[in-house]
Amino acid sequence: MPEKPVAPEPPAPDSPDDHDGPDGPAGPDGRDAPEAHDRSAVRTLLRLWPYVRPVRARLFTAAFVAVVASCLSLVIPLVLKWLVDGPVADRDPGGVWLGALYLLLLGIAEAVLFGYRRWLVARPLSGVEARMRADLYGRLQRLPIAFHDRWASGQLLSRGTTDLMLVRMFLAFPLTFLLVNAVTILAGYVLLLAQDWSLGLVLITPVIPLVIVCSVFEGRYGAVARRAQDQVGDLTTVVEESVLGIRIVKGFGRHRSQATAFRELSGRLRGTELVKARLLATIWAVITFVPELAIGAALVLGTVQVADGDLSAGTLVAFLSTALALRWPVESIGFLLAMSQEAATATERYFEVMDAEEEPDAAPDAGDTRATAAGGPGGHGGVLFEGVSFRYPDAPADAPAVLDGIDLHIRPGETLALVGGTGSGKTTLTALVPRLHEASGGRILLDGEDIALMERDRLRSLVSMAFEEPTLFSASVGENVLMGADGAAGEPELRRALGVAQADGFVERLPEGAGTQVGEQGLSLSGGQRQRLALARAVVGRPRFLVLDDPLSALDVHTEARVEAALREVLRDTTALVVAHRPSTVMLADRVALLSRGRIAAVGTHHELLRSSEEYAWLMSGEGEGGPR
């Protein structure tokens, strides 16, 4: 009997019904996902070939072994025919025992070959899955911030876990058994026709209706499978957000509403899975019933022929044994098609990420611009913004630009404070310097070199950032801080950076000092502690350019004063852009730029702007902190 693949656990369903656009299920980023009838499952699965090619020899060998093993099951009816028409009819016990031995050996050989096939594919396919997962992770690191802003994290996680599991299962079972079963069915029908052509034609009759049913099933199941896999991503997102935001959930008593949202998504997923189950049950019933009907008809006709003396009993036994041996290859068609459709949609979802456009790197003529680095156009060093504008890629066409015509010069070694109301574009402007976002217009120069023509790795080795919302990783304190030095710093640099951020005191009190694991998102630390470690990470590598987005907002006034005193020493040796909301932070800067409605409204010292700008004076008075930033 051919080896029967084990069905994988069904993937969790897709997102709520609101993902369904007018033309079919929509992707997690809002784009319409291709409908099953608009895309070829075969063409989609062929995209896996670059990953499969290195292990193709073992896969082809495994397929050949499986074909041989499956065809051995078709030899058993021939042995039965010889046994019935020979030793049994002649009442020869020795011949019967010999026939039983042949059957036993054939069964053992079939089992050994199928076991060998499993061994052949296990290691290479786990390697294929690992390579695909590594490529997906690497791609996610190279995709722009705009991509990550648009995609839910759960959708990306499900592509790297559930979807790749489905791909591996397809390569291990359906890919092989679609070929094996096709060869087995073809060889089996040849044997059936050779044994008795009239009975063989009876069993061939169901082929055409089965092909039509399978074609309809494939299209419908593909659409439902896509919806289910998208819903898995949505459910993963809800679980992830609930875990990461557990303090908010508990603090505001929102566990019931979160549970309700989870139940709704889970219910939709369950409904989709039930639709899949109904489709699979229907195809399985049809594929089982129609061949069984044909076998029953062949049995009646064959019995009549044996009674009339037109057919030997051994031939009828062999014929029926062959037909029964073909039951599983035929009945498994629906199951294998379902797994193939799920693998096709999983592959499609995987390549939706892999096909996304990466961050553009340096232009081919990047090296030509480095000659200007010493002084730059017009002798301008430091950081120069020339007519810089920015608009989010997915913003409506009639929406105003976030930044519009920014002209600003930060002199070499100067610290410039950037002040503005909420929504004025401060954080967006700072994100343009390391190219977390690409400017829509104009250009930004670092010591005379256009950042758009610089290799991204080189640019980010020159510019260091500290964000208002600090992010720490599940690693030690020291590893989190030294992440900002790109492997070029050691213990002395770590101690210096912790001292600048006034973090050395609380780090020493941790159970293992700088070796203490901070846990996921660093939530085992206070907000101020996380912010100080993020600041230490920004300064540990002694960057040439420093961008700080309100890095002291979570500190108490006494700690803030100590950090500012230490930070002044660091700022003397770098060119810095500091987003500030409080006068104490502004006092770190040599000059201040006021950003208003996406434009630079005024530039000067703190005292000059207090006298000349009512908006700046209002913001610095503290009354503006609750207003628009």
SEMARSE-431763 format. One record per residue (C-alpha): residue in one letter; x, y, z. Coordinates in steps of 0.5 Angstrom, whole numbers, plus 500, padded with zeros to 3 digits. Layout:
<recs>
AXYZ ...
</recs>
This chain:
<recs>
M500500500 P503507498 E505511504 K500516506 P502523508 V500526514 A496532514 P499538517 E495542522 P491547519 P494554519 A490559523 P485563519 D486570516 S484576518 P477579519 D472579513 D474587512 H480584509 D476582503 G475587498 P470587492 D475583488 G477578493 P481577499 A486583500 G493583503 P495585509 D498592507 G491593503 R493591497 D488586493 A491579494 P491575487 E485570487 A486563486 H483563479 D487569477 R494566479 S497559477 A499555483 V504551478 R507558476 T507560483 L510554486 L516554481 R518560484 L521555489 W526552484 P532556486 Y531554493 V530547491 R535546486 P541545491 V538539494 R534536487 A539530487 R536527493 L529530492 F529526485 T532520488 A527520493 A521521488 F524515484 V525510490 A517512492 V515510485 V519504485 A516502492 S509504490 C509500484 L511494488 S504494491 L502493483 V506487483 I502483489 P496482485 L500479480 V503474485 L495473487 K493471480 W499466480 L497463487 V490463486 D490460479 G496455480 P498453487 V491454490 A487451484 D492445484 R492444492 D499445492 P501447500 G508448498 G506453492 V502457497 W507458502 L512460497 G507465494 A506468501 L513468502 Y513473496 L508477498 L511478505 L518480501 L514485497 G511488503 I518489507 A521492501 E515497500 A516499507 V524499507 L523504500 F518508503 G522509510 Y528510505 R525516502 R523519508 W530519510 L532522504 V528528504 A528530511 R535533512 P535537505 L528540506 S529542513 G535546510 V531549504 E526552510 A532554514 R534558508 M528561506 R527563513 A534566513 D532570506 L526573509 Y529575515 G535579511 R530582506 L526585512 Q532588515 R533591508 L526594507 P524601508 I521604514 A515605510 F514598509 H514596516 D509602517 R504599513 W505591514 A502588521 S508585525 G503578525 Q503578518 L510578517 L511573523 S506568520 R510568513 G516566517 T513561521 T506557518 D507559511 L514556511 M512550514 L506549509 V512550504 R516544507 M510540508 F509541500 L516539498 A516533503 F509530501 P505533495 L510534491 T513527491 F506524491 L503527486 L508524481 V508518485 N500517485 A500519477 V505514475 T502509480 I495510477 L497510470 A501503471 G495500474 Y490502469 V495499464 L495492468 L487493469 L487493461 A492488460 Q488483465 D481485462 W480490457 S472491458 L473491466 G478496465 L474501461 V469500467 L474503472 I476508467 T469511466 P470516472 V476519470 I473525466 P468527472 L473527477 V478531473 I472536472 V470536480 C478537482 S478543477 V473546481 F475544488 E482547486 G480554485 R475554490 Y480551496 G485556493 A481562495 V479560502 A486557503 R489564502 R483568506 A485563512 Q493564512 D492572512 Q487571518 V493567521 G497573521 D491578523 L490573529 T498573531 T498580531 V493581536 V496576540 E503579540 E500586541 S496584547 V503581550 L507587549 G502591551 I500587557 R501593562 I496597558 V491592558 K491591565 G492598567 F486600563 G482594565 R481592557 H482585558 R475583556 S475588550 Q482584548 A479578549 T473580545 A477582539 F481575540 R474571540 E472575534 L478574529 S478567532 G471565530 R472568523 L478564522 R474558525 G469559520 T474559514 E477553517 L470550517 V469552509 K476549508 A473542511 R467542508 L470543501 L475538503 A470533505 T466534499 I472532494 W474527499 A467524498 V466525491 I473522489 T471516494 F464514492 V465515484 P471510484 E468505489 L461505484 A466503478 I469498482 G463495485 A460495477 A467491475 L466486481 V459484478 L461484471 G467480473 T463475477 V458474471 Q464473467 V467468471 A461464472 D460464464 G467461464 D470467460 L475469466 S479465471 A478466478 G485468479 T484474474 L478477477 V482477484 A488480481 F484485477 L480487484 S486487488 T489492483 A483496483 L483496491 A491498490 L489504486 R484506491 W489510496 P492514490 V486516487 E482518494 S489522496 I488527490 G483531493 F488531500 L494533495 L491538491 A489541498 M496541501 S498544494 Q494550494 E495551501 A503551499 A502555493 T498561497 A504560502 T509561497 E505567494 R505570501 Y512569502 F514572495 E510578497 V515580502 M521578498 D518582492 A518588496 E522594493 E529594498 E531601500 P535604495 D543604496 A548608493 A548611486 P553608481 D557614481 A557615489 G564615489 D565621485 T561625490 R567624496 A571629493 T567634496 A567632503 A573636505 G569642504 G563641500 P559646495 G561653497 G565650502 H559648507 G561642512 G557639517 V550638515 L546642510 F539641508 E538644501 G530645499 V528638502 S521636502 F518630504 R511626503 Y509619505 P509615499 D501613501 A499620503 P493622498 A495626492 D492633495 A495632502 P500637504 A507635504 V510634511 L516638510 D516643505 G523647502 I527646508 D534650508 L538649514 H545649515 I549645522 R556648522 P561642523 G562641531 E555645532 T549643536 L543645533 A536644537 L530643533 V524646536 G516645534 G509643535 T506637535 G506635528 S511640525 G515634522 K521634527 T522627528 T521626520 L526631519 T531627523 A529621520 L532623513 V539624516 P540617516 R535615511 L530612515 H526615510 E528618503 A527625502 S522627496 G525633494 G532637495 R538634498 I542633504 L549633505 L554631510 D561635510 G559636503 E557629501 D550628498 I547622503 A543620497 L549618493 M553614499 E552607501 R547606506 D552602511 R557608510 L552613512 R549609518 S557608521 L557616520 V550618523 S548615530 M541616533 A537616540 F530616539 E524619544 E521612544 P527607546 T528600544 L532595547 F533588545 S532581549 A540581550 S544584556 V545591558 G552591555 E550588548 N544593547 V549599548 L555596544 M550595539 G551602537 A559601536 D558596530 G563591534 A569597534 A568598542 G570594548 E569595556 P572602556 E568605551 L562601554 R563605561 R564611558 A558611554 L554609561 G557615564 V555620559 A548617560 Q548617567 A547610567 D553607570 G550607577 F543603576 V547598571 E552597577 R546595582 L543590577 P544583579 E550582574 G551589572 A552590564 G551583563 T544583566 Q539581561 V534586560 G528582557 E524583551 Q523590549 G527592556 L520592560 S524590566 L527597566 S524604568 G522608562 G528613564 Q533607565 R531605558 Q532612555 R539613558 L541606555 A539608548 L543615549 A549611551 R548606545 A548613541 V554616544 V558609545 G561609538 R564617538 P559618532 R561624527 F554626526 L549625532 V541626532 L537626538 D530626538 D528628545 P532623548 L531626556 S524626556 A523621561 L528623566 D527627572 V530634573 H536632577 T538626573 E537630566 A541636569 R547631570 V546627563 E546634560 A553636563 A556630561 L553630554 R556637553 E563634553 V560629547 L557634543 R564638543 D567633538 T561632534 T556635529 A549634532 L541635531 V537635537 V530635538 A528639544 H521640547 R524644554 P529650555 S534645559 T535641553 V535647548 M541650552 L545644550 A545647543 D549653540 R543655535 V536653535 A531652529 L524653529 L520648525 S513650523 R508647519 G513643515 R518649514 I523653518 A520659521 A526662524 V534660526 G538663532 T540663539 H535661544 H535668547 E534671540 L528667538 L525668545 R525676543 S524675536 S519669535 E512669539 E511662537 Y518660540 A517664546 W510660547 L513653546 M518655551 S514657556 G511650557 E504652555 G505649548 E507642551 G500640551 G499643544 P501641537 R508639537 
</recs>
